[in-house]
């Protein structure tokens, strides 16, 4: 998997990082999983280097589509 590096600053949050990198604040789980040594707290400490997984656009956009447009068959 490819990653980009993010240097945290004051008031960084998991959901805000997901919004910044993926355009969806609910996609914070891949970021948390890629950084298992970082405590899960309301705010992330400043000065940490986080790995942000690069995910395909389809993953980000697919959740916003109605079921009949998701490209999957039931």
Backbone as JSON, one array per atom type, in Angstrom:
{
  "sequence": "XXXXXXXXXXXXXXXXXXXXXXXXXXXXXXXXXXXXXXXXXXXXXXXXXXXXXXXXXXXXXXXXXXXXXXXXXX",
  "N": [[0.85, -1.18, 0.0], [0.45, 2.26, -0.72], [1.62, 5.25, 0.85], [1.26, 8.58, 2.17], [3.04, 11.07, 3.94], [2.21, 12.77, 6.92], [2.72, 15.53, 8.93], [1.78, 16.17, 12.1], [-0.11, 18.87, 13.57], [-1.08, 21.32, 16.06], [-4.31, 20.66, 17.33], [-5.05, 18.77, 15.4], [-7.19, 16.2, 14.24], [-8.52, 12.87, 13.92], [-10.78, 12.65, 12.23], [-10.68, 15.09, 10.87], [-8.31, 14.82, 9.46], [-9.05, 12.74, 7.75], [-11.0, 14.08, 6.28], [-9.42, 16.04, 5.06], [-7.61, 14.52, 3.46], [-9.21, 12.59, 2.15], [-11.67, 13.68, 1.64], [-13.85, 12.97, 3.13], [-15.02, 12.82, 6.29], [-15.66, 10.51, 7.65], [-14.0, 8.48, 6.9], [-11.82, 7.83, 8.55], [-10.79, 5.5, 9.67], [-8.87, 3.91, 8.07], [-6.6, 5.52, 8.4], [-6.14, 5.48, 11.16], [-5.61, 2.73, 11.47], [-3.25, 2.52, 10.04], [-1.47, 3.7, 11.69], [-0.7, 2.41, 14.28], [0.62, 2.89, 16.72], [-0.08, 5.35, 17.66], [-1.96, 7.01, 20.06], [-5.52, 6.81, 20.38], [-7.27, 9.5, 20.67], [-9.25, 12.48, 21.39], [-7.85, 14.69, 20.24], [-4.89, 14.78, 18.25], [-1.51, 14.54, 19.15], [0.79, 17.21, 18.55], [3.45, 17.34, 16.13], [3.89, 14.71, 15.37], [4.67, 12.14, 13.02], [2.57, 10.92, 10.73], [1.31, 8.12, 8.89], [-0.5, 8.26, 6.0], [-2.73, 6.38, 4.34], [-2.91, 5.86, 0.83], [-5.79, 5.8, -0.92], [-7.98, 4.42, -3.37], [-9.92, 6.48, -5.56], [-12.44, 5.45, -6.1], [-13.17, 4.1, -3.8], [-13.62, 6.13, -1.98], [-15.65, 7.62, -3.2], [-17.67, 5.78, -3.74], [-19.29, 5.16, -1.5], [-21.07, 7.25, -1.33], [-22.84, 6.98, -3.35], [-26.04, 5.93, -4.64], [-27.37, 2.59, -4.15], [-27.9, 1.32, -6.68], [-26.07, 2.49, -8.36], [-23.54, 1.8, -7.64], [-21.96, -0.07, -8.85], [-21.86, -2.63, -8.05], [-23.39, -5.79, -7.89], [-26.31, -7.01, -6.38]],
  "CA": [[0.0, 0.0, 0.0], [1.17, 3.52, -0.76], [1.31, 6.19, 1.92], [1.86, 9.91, 2.22], [3.38, 11.41, 5.32], [1.58, 13.99, 7.44], [3.27, 16.0, 10.2], [0.64, 16.72, 12.83], [-0.01, 20.18, 14.21], [-2.07, 21.49, 17.12], [-5.73, 20.48, 17.04], [-5.36, 17.75, 14.4], [-8.1, 15.14, 14.67], [-8.62, 11.8, 12.93], [-11.81, 12.96, 11.23], [-10.22, 16.2, 10.04], [-7.32, 14.27, 8.52], [-9.8, 12.02, 6.72], [-11.62, 15.1, 5.42], [-8.36, 16.67, 4.28], [-7.0, 13.63, 2.48], [-10.17, 11.77, 1.41], [-12.91, 14.39, 1.38], [-14.92, 12.34, 3.89], [-14.55, 12.68, 7.67], [-15.96, 9.17, 8.17], [-12.98, 7.54, 6.44], [-10.64, 7.95, 9.42], [-10.3, 4.19, 10.1], [-7.59, 3.51, 7.44], [-5.51, 6.32, 8.96], [-5.88, 4.92, 12.49], [-5.0, 1.41, 11.31], [-1.89, 2.69, 9.52], [-0.66, 4.32, 12.75], [-1.13, 1.71, 15.49], [1.28, 3.35, 17.95], [-0.61, 6.66, 18.04], [-3.16, 6.85, 20.88], [-6.78, 7.32, 19.83], [-7.79, 10.52, 21.58], [-9.96, 13.5, 20.61], [-6.88, 15.45, 19.45], [-3.62, 14.09, 18.06], [-0.39, 15.37, 19.58], [1.52, 17.91, 17.48], [4.81, 16.93, 15.86], [3.98, 13.3, 15.01], [4.64, 11.82, 11.6], [1.57, 9.9, 10.49], [1.2, 7.54, 7.55], [-1.85, 8.38, 5.45], [-2.83, 5.47, 3.19], [-3.48, 6.34, -0.43], [-6.88, 4.91, -1.31], [-8.52, 4.71, -4.69], [-11.07, 7.39, -5.57], [-13.68, 4.68, -6.1], [-13.51, 3.77, -2.42], [-14.14, 7.33, -1.34], [-16.89, 8.08, -3.83], [-18.66, 4.73, -3.81], [-20.2, 5.18, -0.35], [-22.04, 8.32, -1.5], [-23.74, 6.67, -4.46], [-27.14, 5.03, -4.33], [-26.98, 1.2, -4.42], [-27.95, 0.93, -8.08], [-24.97, 3.1, -9.11], [-22.28, 1.45, -7.0], [-21.18, -0.99, -9.67], [-21.93, -3.98, -7.46], [-24.7, -6.42, -8.06], [-26.77, -7.66, -5.15]],
  "C": [[0.88, 1.24, 0.0], [0.69, 4.43, 0.36], [1.88, 7.56, 1.6], [2.11, 10.21, 3.68], [2.72, 12.73, 5.7], [2.23, 14.32, 8.78], [2.14, 16.7, 10.95], [0.95, 18.09, 13.42], [-1.09, 20.25, 15.29], [-3.48, 21.34, 16.57], [-6.03, 19.55, 15.87], [-6.24, 16.69, 15.03], [-8.17, 14.11, 13.56], [-9.63, 12.14, 11.84], [-11.4, 14.11, 10.33], [-9.14, 15.76, 9.04], [-8.02, 13.51, 7.4], [-10.47, 13.0, 5.76], [-10.58, 15.72, 4.5], [-7.86, 15.78, 3.16], [-8.0, 12.87, 1.62], [-11.46, 12.5, 1.07], [-14.1, 13.83, 2.13], [-14.44, 12.13, 5.32], [-14.81, 11.3, 8.27], [-14.92, 8.13, 7.76], [-11.69, 7.61, 7.26], [-10.03, 6.59, 9.79], [-9.01, 3.75, 9.39], [-6.39, 4.27, 8.01], [-5.14, 5.78, 10.34], [-5.15, 3.58, 12.37], [-3.56, 1.5, 10.81], [-0.93, 3.26, 10.56], [-0.99, 3.7, 14.1], [-0.48, 2.19, 16.79], [0.77, 4.7, 18.44], [-1.88, 6.45, 18.85], [-4.39, 7.47, 20.21], [-7.41, 8.22, 20.88], [-8.49, 11.57, 20.74], [-9.04, 14.35, 19.73], [-5.58, 14.67, 19.39], [-2.5, 15.05, 18.45], [0.31, 16.0, 18.37], [2.92, 17.31, 17.34], [4.98, 15.46, 15.54], [3.96, 13.14, 13.5], [3.68, 10.65, 11.41], [1.66, 9.39, 9.06], [-0.27, 7.65, 7.14], [-1.93, 7.46, 4.24], [-3.45, 6.16, 1.98], [-4.55, 5.33, -0.82], [-7.45, 5.37, -2.64], [-9.74, 5.61, -4.59], [-12.38, 6.63, -5.5], [-14.13, 4.35, -4.68], [-14.15, 4.96, -1.73], [-15.5, 7.69, -1.91], [-18.0, 7.05, -3.78], [-19.69, 4.8, -2.69], [-21.28, 6.25, -0.5], [-23.05, 8.05, -2.61], [-24.9, 5.81, -4.0], [-26.76, 3.61, -4.75], [-26.96, 0.81, -5.89], [-26.85, 1.56, -8.94], [-23.6, 2.7, -8.58], [-21.44, 0.47, -7.8], [-21.12, -2.39, -9.12], [-23.32, -4.53, -7.69], [-25.06, -7.14, -6.78], [-26.98, -9.13, -5.36]]
}
